[in-house]
Amino acid sequence: MLLFDPGDRWRFLHKGWATFFLVATAVAIGLRWWVGRDAAESLTGGSRIGLLYGIGAAALIVFTVLLAGLRWVPKWWWIGSRKSWLKAHIWLGLLSGVLVYCHTGGLHWGGFLEKILSLMFALTILTGIFGLVVQQILPGRMVLRLGCEIPYEQIPHVCKRMSEEADLLIKEALSNSKLPARTVEQLQSFYETVVRLCLVDGQTKAFSYAEPGSVDYVFGKVLTLPGVAAVNGALAKLQTMCTERLLLAEQERLQDWLHGWLYLHVPFSAALVVLATVHAVMALRY
């Protein structure tokens, strides 16, 4: 599921949430400054106001992590739509960064654990922002480059069906009595080493991965074989299949980028929760 509608990309600003974020940020930083302006010493994370900011940041982090479990919650529950939670996940996740900043009193990293915790928090935020940017750019590129899009889960089924159809086409074509024996041999080799590998894997040494137009050049050389005009119809269908398969390969590659950032964002988020829990226990205990 995309975080935002690609056709309305700039509405990802979500004016209501953006306004809330800006106001909450101003209040949080302003309160931190107001409380600490007359303090004899700079406020730390262990001070009363510092602890309050830390608790607030931890609560927001836990809330944003709960999004991962939302897929197992029955749709009829009253907790709201997934899209609403995604908006909250983004803006409250950013707000937790503001509260962490206030909790630490600025860029005061603390000990080794705090440094690692700060690194995990920064990586979580950065990978989330990267995913947000990717999901704004790639869907539009997919529409422009591919023209149409097959559901990602259906691509293996579509490719299997194309390869089965291609097997029947080449079998029928090679049985044509008008083809010279040498041409039959070359077509068989071309199909096994180029066409079928393309249909199965989405790329071969003969075809450029991202340039379906190169299919025309490769098939153009095949059409110069002696007597091949007798099976031009079958070759034309195979050429179309190869072009479509390369487009599907491009879609697979873009889909990997579209969702691949989660393989970084989720582990960083999990590490953040664990380290934050350890940090809280140690801070309260010692």
Secondary structure, DSSP 8 states (H G I E B T S, - for coil): --SS-GGGGGGGG-HHHHHHHHHHHHHHHHHHHHHHSS-SS---TTSHHHHHHHHHHHHHHHHHHGGGGGGGS-TTSTT--HHHHHHHHHHHHHHHHHHHHHHHTSS---SHHHHHHHHHHHHHHHHHHHHHHHHHHHHHHHHHHHSS---GGGHHHHHHHHHHHHHHHHHHHHT-TTS-HHHHHHHHHHIIIIIHHHHHHS--SSS-TT-TTHHHHHHHHHTTSTTGGGGHHHHHHHHHHHHHHHHHHHHHHHHHHHHHTHHHHHHHHHHHHHHHHHHHHHHHH-
